[in-house]
């Protein structure tokens, strides 16, 4: 029986699991209800299961009956967002202020489905499969914690390949797969700048050192720097999302600050941005006789798809689902992903799958919206592909 046929047998189970997960969204590293639902769904399967120490992760290892051979890792993230849900689905979130607005409930259910499919094929597998159920993708990154706790070596030897997927609620028609080789998603860092001056009365600015115009100059200069010091074909996105200073219109404050997100698509641009943004802020403040405290905080790295593994995944999708179900993205996405930590250690590929519920994907509410809705009818496809990638990669044997 094919992976597609087997996944279809588990359709009702994995959709039911997804909807149960959707009702109990949990945030960050501590996801006890989600973890228990996963454990209940995996109960009775021939898996070696370990739980995380620093987070509510689940790692399950399936030993292939035709091994030993390679090790394939399949990953699904588990956590939700601090969003108040405003959809009208009958299985709406029961945790006030929390929502699976990014579709991670589908990721978990799809990975459980893949585990069920591969367990049914256990005797035929010439190698082992590691199932990585990961908290904390939306916060500080659960992937590096799981790596530190040994997920990449859970089978007793290092994984040879890693695969994962992310669903989307908008932008692509239902069931469409997409990805690209090389840089697929951005690195996400933060720049925090505090300009320190000297407060005084607003009517006599010459008696103090006004940090606000200096801060504004730095913000503008950073945008100019991005367009003049960085290659347009290796772009940088810098967005100042918070800026503050002062308490009243006629008081010059002692200091002012801003916080920005910085997105880059190569380690070279990222390293340069880390260096030059701090230099610019400090130098511009000094030019006005003030000082600046600039703190560049490194976040998730660039998500890079191995070109060979990308081609393998693309060809597998086309073979299983047909050429009309796959689109190669021309450009990387500006969002970030902590699957990047896994792909820095193990060659693999990260894929997108549309779960859009509307006929016009461009009009649908996107991930992270309180109105984001996901069509879970695509779950058997998600399970089938993850399982098929594992089967083919194990049988390839290298």
TORTI-742350 format. One record per residue (C-alpha): x, y, z; residue in three letters. Coordinates in steps of 0.2 Angstrom, whole numbers, plus 5000, padded with zeros to 4 digits. Example, Ala and Ser with C-alpha at 12.3 -4.5 7.8 and 13.67 -1.06 7.14 Angstrom:
2
{r {5062,4978,5039},"ALA"} {r {5068,4995,5036},"SER"} 
//
This chain:
398
{r {5000,5000,5000},"UNK"} {r {5007,5017,4995},"UNK"} {r {5010,5031,5008},"UNK"} {r {4996,5041,5000},"UNK"} {r {4984,5027,5003},"UNK"} {r {4990,5024,5020},"UNK"} {r {4988,5042,5025},"UNK"} {r {4971,5042,5019},"UNK"} {r {4966,5028,5031},"UNK"} {r {4972,5039,5045},"UNK"} {r {4962,5055,5039},"UNK"} {r {4949,5055,5052},"UNK"} {r {4961,5052,5066},"UNK"} {r {4973,5066,5061},"UNK"} {r {4960,5079,5058},"UNK"} {r {4952,5075,5075},"UNK"} {r {4969,5077,5083},"UNK"} {r {4972,5094,5074},"UNK"} {r {4955,5100,5080},"UNK"} {r {4959,5094,5098},"UNK"} {r {4976,5103,5098},"UNK"} {r {4967,5119,5091},"UNK"} {r {4956,5120,5106},"UNK"} {r {4971,5120,5118},"UNK"} {r {4984,5131,5111},"UNK"} {r {5000,5134,5122},"UNK"} {r {5014,5146,5121},"UNK"} {r {5033,5145,5121},"UNK"} {r {5042,5130,5129},"UNK"} {r {5029,5123,5142},"UNK"} {r {5015,5114,5132},"UNK"} {r {5009,5100,5143},"UNK"} {r {4992,5098,5135},"UNK"} {r {4999,5097,5118},"UNK"} {r {5012,5085,5123},"UNK"} {r {5000,5073,5131},"UNK"} {r {4989,5074,5115},"UNK"} {r {5004,5069,5105},"UNK"} {r {5008,5055,5117},"UNK"} {r {4990,5048,5117},"UNK"} {r {4990,5049,5097},"UNK"} {r {5007,5039,5097},"UNK"} {r {5002,5026,5110},"UNK"} {r {5003,5008,5104},"UNK"} {r {5015,5012,5089},"UNK"} {r {5032,5004,5089},"UNK"} {r {5042,5020,5094},"UNK"} {r {5056,5024,5106},"UNK"} {r {5049,5040,5114},"UNK"} {r {5059,5052,5125},"UNK"} {r {5053,5069,5132},"UNK"} {r {5062,5085,5133},"UNK"} {r {5070,5091,5150},"UNK"} {r {5070,5110,5146},"UNK"} {r {5054,5110,5136},"UNK"} {r {5038,5100,5132},"UNK"} {r {5046,5091,5117},"UNK"} {r {5043,5074,5111},"UNK"} {r {5056,5064,5101},"UNK"} {r {5051,5047,5094},"UNK"} {r {5062,5035,5085},"UNK"} {r {5056,5021,5073},"UNK"} {r {5068,5007,5070},"UNK"} {r {5067,5001,5052},"UNK"} {r {5065,4982,5050},"UNK"} {r {5076,4981,5035},"UNK"} {r {5091,4991,5042},"UNK"} {r {5103,4997,5048},"UNK"} {r {5104,5011,5036},"UNK"} {r {5102,5030,5035},"UNK"} {r {5093,5041,5048},"UNK"} {r {5079,5053,5042},"UNK"} {r {5072,5066,5054},"UNK"} {r {5055,5073,5052},"UNK"} {r {5050,5089,5061},"UNK"} {r {5034,5098,5067},"UNK"} {r {5033,5113,5078},"UNK"} {r {5019,5113,5092},"UNK"} {r {5017,5130,5099},"UNK"} {r {5004,5143,5097},"UNK"} {r {5003,5162,5098},"UNK"} {r {4997,5175,5110},"UNK"} {r {4982,5180,5099},"UNK"} {r {4964,5181,5103},"UNK"} {r {4955,5170,5090},"UNK"} {r {4941,5177,5080},"UNK"} {r {4936,5163,5068},"UNK"} {r {4919,5154,5068},"UNK"} {r {4926,5137,5068},"UNK"} {r {4917,5125,5080},"UNK"} {r {4933,5119,5088},"UNK"} {r {4939,5137,5092},"UNK"} {r {4952,5140,5105},"UNK"} {r {4947,5137,5123},"UNK"} {r {4962,5146,5130},"UNK"} {r {4958,5164,5131},"UNK"} {r {4971,5175,5122},"UNK"} {r {4980,5160,5114},"UNK"} {r {4977,5154,5096},"UNK"} {r {4985,5142,5084},"UNK"} {r {4986,5156,5072},"UNK"} {r {5001,5149,5062},"UNK"} {r {4995,5132,5059},"UNK"} {r {5007,5122,5070},"UNK"} {r {4992,5111,5076},"UNK"} {r {4992,5105,5058},"UNK"} {r {5011,5102,5058},"UNK"} {r {5009,5091,5073},"UNK"} {r {4994,5081,5066},"UNK"} {r {5003,5079,5050},"UNK"} {r {5018,5073,5058},"UNK"} {r {5008,5061,5069},"UNK"} {r {5000,5055,5053},"UNK"} {r {5017,5052,5045},"UNK"} {r {5022,5042,5060},"UNK"} {r {5007,5031,5058},"UNK"} {r {5011,5028,5040},"UNK"} {r {5029,5024,5043},"UNK"} {r {5025,5012,5057},"UNK"} {r {5014,5003,5045},"UNK"} {r {5029,5001,5033},"UNK"} {r {5041,4997,5047},"UNK"} {r {5046,4980,5041},"UNK"} {r {5051,4988,5024},"UNK"} {r {5062,5003,5030},"UNK"} {r {5081,5001,5028},"UNK"} {r {5085,5013,5041},"UNK"} {r {5077,5024,5056},"UNK"} {r {5066,5039,5057},"UNK"} {r {5066,5052,5070},"UNK"} {r {5050,5062,5073},"UNK"} {r {5054,5079,5081},"UNK"} {r {5039,5087,5090},"UNK"} {r {5046,5104,5094},"UNK"} {r {5039,5118,5106},"UNK"} {r {5045,5136,5106},"UNK"} {r {5046,5141,5087},"UNK"} {r {5037,5157,5089},"UNK"} {r {5048,5163,5104},"UNK"} {r {5066,5160,5107},"UNK"} {r {5068,5144,5098},"UNK"} {r {5065,5127,5104},"UNK"} {r {5075,5119,5090},"UNK"} {r {5092,5123,5097},"UNK"} {r {5087,5117,5114},"UNK"} {r {5081,5100,5106},"UNK"} {r {5098,5099,5097},"UNK"} {r {5107,5102,5113},"UNK"} {r {5097,5088,5121},"UNK"} {r {5101,5076,5107},"UNK"} {r {5087,5075,5094},"UNK"} {r {5099,5074,5079},"UNK"} {r {5107,5059,5087},"UNK"} {r {5092,5051,5094},"UNK"} {r {5093,5036,5083},"UNK"} {r {5111,5033,5090},"UNK"} {r {5119,5041,5075},"UNK"} {r {5118,5058,5067},"UNK"} {r {5103,5061,5055},"UNK"} {r {5107,5060,5037},"UNK"} {r {5093,5071,5031},"UNK"} {r {5079,5082,5038},"UNK"} {r {5062,5087,5032},"UNK"} {r {5049,5099,5038},"UNK"} {r {5034,5109,5031},"UNK"} {r {5024,5124,5036},"UNK"} {r {5006,5127,5031},"UNK"} {r {4999,5144,5025},"UNK"} {r {4982,5151,5026},"UNK"} {r {4984,5163,5012},"UNK"} {r {4994,5167,4996},"UNK"} {r {4993,5151,4987},"UNK"} {r {4978,5140,4982},"UNK"} {r {4973,5125,4993},"UNK"} {r {4985,5110,4992},"UNK"} {r {4999,5119,4983},"UNK"} {r {5017,5115,4988},"UNK"} {r {5031,5127,4986},"UNK"} {r {5049,5130,4991},"UNK"} {r {5066,5135,4983},"UNK"} {r {5084,5129,4984},"UNK"} {r {5097,5139,4994},"UNK"} {r {5091,5153,5005},"UNK"} {r {5072,5150,5008},"UNK"} {r {5068,5161,5024},"UNK"} {r {5077,5175,5032},"UNK"} {r {5088,5177,5047},"UNK"} {r {5079,5188,5060},"UNK"} {r {5089,5199,5072},"UNK"} {r {5085,5214,5083},"UNK"} {r {5093,5231,5084},"UNK"} {r {5090,5241,5100},"UNK"} {r {5097,5258,5101},"UNK"} {r {5096,5271,5115},"UNK"} {r {5103,5288,5112},"UNK"} {r {5108,5297,5129},"UNK"} {r {5108,5315,5130},"UNK"} {r {5104,5328,5143},"UNK"} {r {5087,5334,5147},"UNK"} {r {5081,5352,5149},"UNK"} {r {5066,5364,5145},"UNK"} {r {5059,5363,5128},"UNK"} {r {5061,5382,5126},"UNK"} {r {5080,5381,5128},"UNK"} {r {5086,5366,5119},"UNK"} {r {5104,5374,5118},"UNK"} {r {5105,5371,5137},"UNK"} {r {5104,5352,5135},"UNK"} {r {5107,5338,5123},"UNK"} {r {5092,5333,5113},"UNK"} {r {5092,5314,5110},"UNK"} {r {5076,5314,5099},"UNK"} {r {5082,5322,5083},"UNK"} {r {5098,5312,5084},"UNK"} {r {5087,5296,5086},"UNK"} {r {5077,5301,5071},"UNK"} {r {5093,5304,5060},"UNK"} {r {5099,5287,5065},"UNK"} {r {5083,5279,5059},"UNK"} {r {5084,5288,5042},"UNK"} {r {5102,5285,5040},"UNK"} {r {5100,5266,5043},"UNK"} {r {5087,5265,5029},"UNK"} {r {5100,5274,5018},"UNK"} {r {5114,5263,5023},"UNK"} {r {5103,5248,5018},"UNK"} {r {5101,5254,5000},"UNK"} {r {5119,5261,4998},"UNK"} {r {5130,5248,5007},"UNK"} {r {5121,5232,5003},"UNK"} {r {5119,5222,4987},"UNK"} {r {5102,5224,4980},"UNK"} {r {5102,5206,4976},"UNK"} {r {5107,5201,4994},"UNK"} {r {5094,5212,5002},"UNK"} {r {5092,5218,5020},"UNK"} {r {5075,5223,5027},"UNK"} {r {5076,5234,5042},"UNK"} {r {5060,5240,5051},"UNK"} {r {5059,5251,5066},"UNK"} {r {5043,5244,5075},"UNK"} {r {5045,5254,5091},"UNK"} {r {5051,5271,5095},"UNK"} {r {5049,5281,5111},"UNK"} {r {5056,5296,5121},"UNK"} {r {5050,5310,5132},"UNK"} {r {5035,5313,5143},"UNK"} {r {5028,5330,5138},"UNK"} {r {5029,5342,5123},"UNK"} {r {5040,5355,5132},"UNK"} {r {5052,5344,5140},"UNK"} {r {5068,5338,5132},"UNK"} {r {5071,5320,5139},"UNK"} {r {5088,5313,5144},"UNK"} {r {5086,5298,5132},"UNK"} {r {5076,5291,5118},"UNK"} {r {5076,5273,5110},"UNK"} {r {5070,5263,5096},"UNK"} {r {5069,5244,5092},"UNK"} {r {5070,5237,5075},"UNK"} {r {5069,5220,5066},"UNK"} {r {5083,5216,5054},"UNK"} {r {5080,5202,5040},"UNK"} {r {5094,5196,5030},"UNK"} {r {5096,5181,5018},"UNK"} {r {5115,5177,5019},"UNK"} {r {5127,5176,5033},"UNK"} {r {5138,5188,5024},"UNK"} {r {5125,5202,5024},"UNK"} {r {5120,5197,5042},"UNK"} {r {5137,5199,5049},"UNK"} {r {5140,5216,5040},"UNK"} {r {5123,5222,5046},"UNK"} {r {5128,5218,5064},"UNK"} {r {5144,5228,5062},"UNK"} {r {5139,5243,5052},"UNK"} {r {5122,5246,5061},"UNK"} {r {5131,5248,5078},"UNK"} {r {5145,5258,5071},"UNK"} {r {5132,5270,5062},"UNK"} {r {5122,5273,5078},"UNK"} {r {5137,5276,5089},"UNK"} {r {5146,5288,5077},"UNK"} {r {5130,5298,5073},"UNK"} {r {5127,5301,5091},"UNK"} {r {5145,5306,5094},"UNK"} {r {5144,5318,5080},"UNK"} {r {5131,5328,5089},"UNK"} {r {5140,5327,5106},"UNK"} {r {5128,5313,5112},"UNK"} {r {5131,5294,5115},"UNK"} {r {5122,5279,5109},"UNK"} {r {5120,5262,5116},"UNK"} {r {5117,5250,5102},"UNK"} {r {5114,5232,5105},"UNK"} {r {5112,5220,5090},"UNK"} {r {5103,5204,5096},"UNK"} {r {5106,5189,5085},"UNK"} {r {5090,5178,5082},"UNK"} {r {5086,5164,5070},"UNK"} {r {5098,5161,5056},"UNK"} {r {5094,5160,5038},"UNK"} {r {5084,5144,5033},"UNK"} {r {5094,5136,5019},"UNK"} {r {5088,5122,5009},"UNK"} {r {5101,5110,5003},"UNK"} {r {5100,5111,4984},"UNK"} {r {5101,5092,4981},"UNK"} {r {5088,5088,4995},"UNK"} {r {5077,5102,4987},"UNK"} {r {5078,5094,4970},"UNK"} {r {5074,5077,4978},"UNK"} {r {5059,5084,4988},"UNK"} {r {5052,5094,4972},"UNK"} {r {5054,5078,4961},"UNK"} {r {5045,5068,4975},"UNK"} {r {5030,5080,4976},"UNK"} {r {5028,5080,4957},"UNK"} {r {5029,5061,4956},"UNK"} {r {5016,5059,4970},"UNK"} {r {5004,5073,4967},"UNK"} {r {5008,5079,4950},"UNK"} {r {5017,5094,4942},"UNK"} {r {5002,5106,4945},"UNK"} {r {5004,5104,4964},"UNK"} {r {5021,5112,4965},"UNK"} {r {5028,5130,4963},"UNK"} {r {5046,5135,4965},"UNK"} {r {5047,5152,4974},"UNK"} {r {5057,5165,4964},"UNK"} {r {5063,5174,4980},"UNK"} {r {5066,5169,4998},"UNK"} {r {5053,5173,5011},"UNK"} {r {5056,5187,5024},"UNK"} {r {5049,5177,5038},"UNK"} {r {5061,5167,5049},"UNK"} {r {5061,5149,5056},"UNK"} {r {5070,5140,5069},"UNK"} {r {5070,5124,5057},"UNK"} {r {5086,5134,5051},"UNK"} {r {5096,5127,5066},"UNK"} {r {5092,5109,5060},"UNK"} {r {5096,5113,5042},"UNK"} {r {5113,5121,5048},"UNK"} {r {5117,5104,5055},"UNK"} {r {5109,5091,5043},"UNK"} {r {5106,5093,5025},"UNK"} {r {5087,5094,5021},"UNK"} {r {5073,5105,5015},"UNK"} {r {5059,5115,5022},"UNK"} {r {5043,5116,5012},"UNK"} {r {5027,5126,5012},"UNK"} {r {5009,5119,5009},"UNK"} {r {4994,5129,5007},"UNK"} {r {4979,5126,5018},"UNK"} {r {4969,5141,5012},"UNK"} {r {4951,5140,5014},"UNK"} {r {4945,5153,5001},"UNK"} {r {4944,5153,4982},"UNK"} {r {4955,5169,4982},"UNK"} {r {4971,5166,4992},"UNK"} {r {4976,5184,4990},"UNK"} {r {4960,5189,5000},"UNK"} {r {4962,5177,5014},"UNK"} {r {4968,5181,5031},"UNK"} {r {4987,5177,5033},"UNK"} {r {4996,5167,5046},"UNK"} {r {4996,5176,5063},"UNK"} {r {4980,5184,5060},"UNK"} {r {4966,5181,5073},"UNK"} {r {4955,5177,5058},"UNK"} {r {4968,5165,5050},"UNK"} {r {4959,5149,5045},"UNK"} {r {4967,5133,5039},"UNK"} {r {4958,5119,5029},"UNK"} {r {4963,5103,5037},"UNK"} {r {4958,5092,5023},"UNK"} {r {4976,5093,5017},"UNK"} {r {4982,5084,5032},"UNK"} {r {4983,5067,5023},"UNK"} {r {4994,5075,5009},"UNK"} {r {5006,5082,5023},"UNK"} {r {5007,5065,5031},"UNK"} {r {5010,5056,5015},"UNK"} {r {5023,5068,5009},"UNK"} {r {5033,5067,5025},"UNK"} {r {5032,5048,5025},"UNK"} {r {5036,5047,5006},"UNK"} {r {5052,5058,5008},"UNK"} {r {5058,5047,5022},"UNK"} {r {5054,5031,5013},"UNK"} {r {5063,5036,4997},"UNK"} {r {5078,5044,5006},"UNK"} {r {5081,5028,5016},"UNK"} {r {5080,5018,5001},"UNK"} {r {5092,5029,4992},"UNK"} {r {5104,5023,5006},"UNK"} {r {5118,5037,5004},"UNK"} 
//
